[in-house]
Amino acid sequence: MEERLREVVRYIGPSTLAKRTGKERQRWQTVATDTRTKARLEDFAELIKAYPEYELYIVHGQVDPARGQISPGYDEADRNLG
């Protein structure tokens, strides 16, 4: 779960997350790149509050586009098709 959280943070970007969540960019940068530092539950909660479409992917590693639940890979593939 933690690696998927990091993947989503890298995909969205620390600066964008900082703007959407009010949490410092440096914290999001640490979550994205420093595997020695554990992601916190509040990191997950803030990300899901700002981007609920990634919840199923982060928690279970699954997507359900019909319910609006996507992953970075799905989002990228969908953009390339359109």
N, C-alpha and C positions, 0 to 999 in steps of 0.2 A: 504494500500500500504506500509506503513512504517513497519508494522509487517512482511510482506513478504520480504522486503529488509533486515530486521534483520535476518530472517530465512536463506536467501541466504548467508549472511555474516557469520553466524555461520556454515553453511554447508561447505563453501569454506575454512574458517578459516582466522582469522586476519593476521597471518604471511604470508600466501600465497597471500592474497590480497595486503599486503604491498609490497611484492616483485614484483607483477604484475603491480601495479599502481604507485608506488613511494610515496604513502601516508603513513604516520607513522602507524606502527602496533597498537599503543595505540589508535589512532582514530578509527580504525576498531574494536578494542576490545570494545570501548565505544559504538559504533553503535550496536554491537552484543548483548551487555548485559545490558546497562544502559538505561532503558526505560524512565527515567526522562529527558534524553538528546534527543532532536529531531535530527533525521537524516536530513542531509542537501541535497539540490538539487545537490551539487557537489559530495556528496558521491554516490548518484544514478548514476550520469553521469560517474564517474570514474569506478564504478563497471560494468556498461553496456559497457563501452569502452573496458574493459578487458574481460568481459564475456557476450557478446551480446545474447547468448542463453537463458539468464534468463529474458530478457526484458518483454516479453509478460506476464510471470508469475508475475513479480513484479508489473507491471502496472495494469493488469486485472485479475490476479489470474487464468489464463488459460495456457494450454500447446498446442502446435501444433508440434508434433515430425516430421511430414512430412516437415515442414519448419525450423526444427532445434531449435524450441523453447521448452524448457523443464523447469521442476521445480526440486528442490532437491529431492522430493519424487519420481518423475518419474525417475530421474537419478539413484537413489538408487535401485528402482525396476528393472530397465533395467539391471543394473550391476548384481543383484542377479539372473536374468534369464540366463545370459550368463555365 
